[in-house]
Amino acid sequence: TKKEDQAIWYGDAVEILLNTESHSYYQIVVNPKGAVIDLDRGADRNNWFRWDSQAEVATQIADGYWTAEIRIPVVSDENDPL
């Protein structure tokens, strides 16, 4: 996957928002080309981009639609389970 593709905000994309007990939420955005941006929205604005979800993404573009398969690992961390 391509990381930190800022053009992701200007086209089709799917956004996954994950809420945990210790953060307001995490955000993972994927576009049809497989670009990924992952943000820690619980951090201050200057640190949003420091989180790496380690998500694995596979996308496919077809006539009139696209699909995404996203694997998000869950870790055992008493501070935050994601």
C-alpha positions as YAML, in Angstrom:
chain: A
units: angstrom
residues:
- id: 1
  name: THR
  ca: [0.00, 0.00, 0.00]
- id: 2
  name: LYS
  ca: [1.00, 3.60, -0.46]
- id: 3
  name: LYS
  ca: [1.29, 5.54, 2.77]
- id: 4
  name: GLU
  ca: [0.41, 9.16, 3.44]
- id: 5
  name: ASP
  ca: [-1.05, 9.94, 0.02]
- id: 6
  name: GLN
  ca: [-2.52, 13.41, 0.62]
- id: 7
  name: ALA
  ca: [-4.57, 13.22, -2.61]
- id: 8
  name: ILE
  ca: [-6.71, 10.65, -0.81]
- id: 9
  name: TRP
  ca: [-8.90, 13.50, 0.48]
- id: 10
  name: TYR
  ca: [-9.93, 14.59, -3.04]
- id: 11
  name: GLY
  ca: [-11.62, 11.49, -4.45]
- id: 12
  name: ASP
  ca: [-13.40, 8.29, -3.57]
- id: 13
  name: ALA
  ca: [-12.38, 6.76, -0.26]
- id: 14
  name: VAL
  ca: [-13.67, 4.61, 2.55]
- id: 15
  name: GLU
  ca: [-13.11, 5.75, 6.13]
- id: 16
  name: ILE
  ca: [-13.03, 3.47, 9.15]
- id: 17
  name: LEU
  ca: [-13.44, 5.09, 12.56]
- id: 18
  name: LEU
  ca: [-12.47, 3.00, 15.59]
- id: 19
  name: ASN
  ca: [-13.31, 4.11, 19.11]
- id: 20
  name: THR
  ca: [-11.37, 2.76, 22.09]
- id: 21
  name: GLU
  ca: [-11.54, 3.42, 25.81]
- id: 22
  name: SER
  ca: [-8.29, 5.41, 25.89]
- id: 23
  name: HIS
  ca: [-8.68, 7.49, 22.70]
- id: 24
  name: SER
  ca: [-11.46, 9.50, 21.18]
- id: 25
  name: TYR
  ca: [-10.97, 7.53, 17.96]
- id: 26
  name: TYR
  ca: [-8.62, 6.23, 15.29]
- id: 27
  name: GLN
  ca: [-9.27, 6.91, 11.61]
- id: 28
  name: ILE
  ca: [-8.13, 4.79, 8.66]
- id: 29
  name: VAL
  ca: [-8.79, 6.07, 5.13]
- id: 30
  name: VAL
  ca: [-8.31, 3.94, 1.99]
- id: 31
  name: ASN
  ca: [-8.80, 4.96, -1.64]
- id: 32
  name: PRO
  ca: [-9.34, 2.81, -4.76]
- id: 33
  name: LYS
  ca: [-5.61, 2.88, -5.60]
- id: 34
  name: GLY
  ca: [-4.73, 1.38, -2.22]
- id: 35
  name: ALA
  ca: [-3.39, 4.55, -0.60]
- id: 36
  name: VAL
  ca: [-3.78, 4.53, 3.17]
- id: 37
  name: ILE
  ca: [-3.79, 7.29, 5.75]
- id: 38
  name: ASP
  ca: [-4.10, 6.37, 9.41]
- id: 39
  name: LEU
  ca: [-4.69, 8.98, 12.08]
- id: 40
  name: ASP
  ca: [-4.80, 8.99, 15.87]
- id: 41
  name: ARG
  ca: [-7.55, 11.53, 16.52]
- id: 42
  name: GLY
  ca: [-7.02, 11.16, 20.27]
- id: 43
  name: ALA
  ca: [-3.59, 12.79, 19.98]
- id: 44
  name: ASP
  ca: [-3.02, 16.50, 19.62]
- id: 45
  name: ARG
  ca: [-3.30, 17.74, 16.03]
- id: 46
  name: ASN
  ca: [0.49, 17.84, 15.49]
- id: 47
  name: ASN
  ca: [0.72, 14.10, 16.25]
- id: 48
  name: TRP
  ca: [-2.27, 12.75, 14.28]
- id: 49
  name: PHE
  ca: [-0.05, 11.22, 11.60]
- id: 50
  name: ARG
  ca: [2.38, 9.47, 13.96]
- id: 51
  name: TRP
  ca: [0.13, 6.45, 14.50]
- id: 52
  name: ASP
  ca: [0.67, 3.49, 12.16]
- id: 53
  name: SER
  ca: [-2.27, 1.10, 12.05]
- id: 54
  name: GLN
  ca: [-0.17, -1.54, 10.27]
- id: 55
  name: ALA
  ca: [-3.30, -2.19, 8.20]
- id: 56
  name: GLU
  ca: [-2.90, -4.39, 5.13]
- id: 57
  name: VAL
  ca: [-5.00, -3.25, 2.17]
- id: 58
  name: ALA
  ca: [-5.92, -4.80, -1.17]
- id: 59
  name: THR
  ca: [-8.15, -2.91, -3.60]
- id: 60
  name: GLN
  ca: [-9.67, -3.68, -6.96]
- id: 61
  name: ILE
  ca: [-11.19, -1.20, -9.40]
- id: 62
  name: ALA
  ca: [-13.98, -2.47, -11.67]
- id: 63
  name: ASP
  ca: [-16.42, -0.83, -14.09]
- id: 64
  name: GLY
  ca: [-18.54, 1.47, -11.93]
- id: 65
  name: TYR
  ca: [-17.34, 0.33, -8.50]
- id: 66
  name: TRP
  ca: [-14.32, -0.61, -6.45]
- id: 67
  name: THR
  ca: [-13.70, -2.97, -3.55]
- id: 68
  name: ALA
  ca: [-11.35, -2.89, -0.59]
- id: 69
  name: GLU
  ca: [-10.14, -5.66, 1.67]
- id: 70
  name: ILE
  ca: [-8.62, -4.30, 4.87]
- id: 71
  name: ARG
  ca: [-6.87, -6.25, 7.62]
- id: 72
  name: ILE
  ca: [-6.37, -4.31, 10.85]
- id: 73
  name: PRO
  ca: [-4.21, -6.09, 13.44]
- id: 74
  name: VAL
  ca: [-5.25, -5.94, 17.09]
- id: 75
  name: VAL
  ca: [-2.50, -6.00, 19.70]
- id: 76
  name: SER
  ca: [-2.50, -6.83, 23.38]
- id: 77
  name: ASP
  ca: [-1.64, -3.52, 24.99]
- id: 78
  name: GLU
  ca: [-3.16, -2.61, 28.32]
- id: 79
  name: ASN
  ca: [-2.95, 1.09, 27.41]
- id: 80
  name: ASP
  ca: [-4.84, 0.67, 24.16]
- id: 81
  name: PRO
  ca: [-5.98, -2.58, 22.56]
- id: 82
  name: LEU
  ca: [-5.76, -1.39, 18.97]
...
